[in-house]
Amino acid sequence: MSITTEKKAELIREFGAGEADSGNACVQVAILTERIKNLTGHVKANKKDHDTRRSLMMLIGKRKRLLKYLREREIETYRELLKRLNLKR
């Protein structure tokens, strides 16, 4: 259900300014999106796993707050990130 270290490093390289730029809001949103995709598949397969469903909802809320932060601070970066991750507004 969790993402691998290699996948996380790949996302950091792709969305961050450097190899160690894991604190960037864009990187955090990309990592959360990958985790959400993984958990969504698990929740669909395991309908009664309410603990995982709650964890999924918390991740979605965290991603929503980070996207709100980006939208308020850097609107162009926000729009580009939505396109790259294929997310809706």
N, C-alpha and C positions, 0 to 999 in steps of 0.2 A: 504494500500500500504506500510505503514511503518511496521517495525518489532516490536513485543511487547517487553516490558521490560524483561519479563521472558526469551524470546528467546535470547535476547542480553546478559543477565547474563549467560545463558547456553553456549553461544559461547565463552564468556570471560573465563569461567571455563575450557572449552575444549581446547582452543588454547592458553590461557595465562599461565603465571607462577603462578598466584594466583587469588584471587577474585577481586582485584582492578587493575589488569594489563590490562587496556583497551587501553593503548597507544602503546602496542606492535604491530609491523607491521603485524604479523601473525593474531592477533585478529582483526585488522582493515580490513585486506583483507577478513577474514571470515564474518565479519559484512556486508561489502560492497557486497560480493557475495550473501548473503541472501537477501539484499535489491534489488539487480539486478534481482534475480529470481522472486521476487514479482512484480517488475515493468515490467518485460518482459511479464508476463501474462496479466497485465493490458493493455500494449501497443498493444498486439496481439488482445485483445478484442475491443479496442477503437482505431481504425486506424487513426482517425483525431485528436487525442489528442497530438498535437505537443509539448506542454509545457512539458508534461511528457516524451515524447521521448527525448527532449533536456536534461532533468534531468537525464534520463537513460544514455545517452551518456557521460555526465559529470562524473557520478559514474563509468562508465567503464574506462574512462581515468584516474581517480584517482586510481582505483585498478591497472591499468596497470603501473602507476608510482611507486606504492608501491611494486609491484612484481619486477620491474626493480631494485629498491633499494635492495630488498632481494637477488636477483640474483647476484648483484655486491658484497654484503657484506658477505652473508652467503649462499653459494650455496646448501649445504646439507639441510638446513632448507627450502629453496625455493623448492627443489625437493620434500621433504616430504609434504609440504603444498599443492603443486599441486596434489599429490596423494590423500591426505585426502579430498580435496575439489572437486576432480574429474574435474580439469581444464586442458585445453590443454596449451602447451607452447606458 
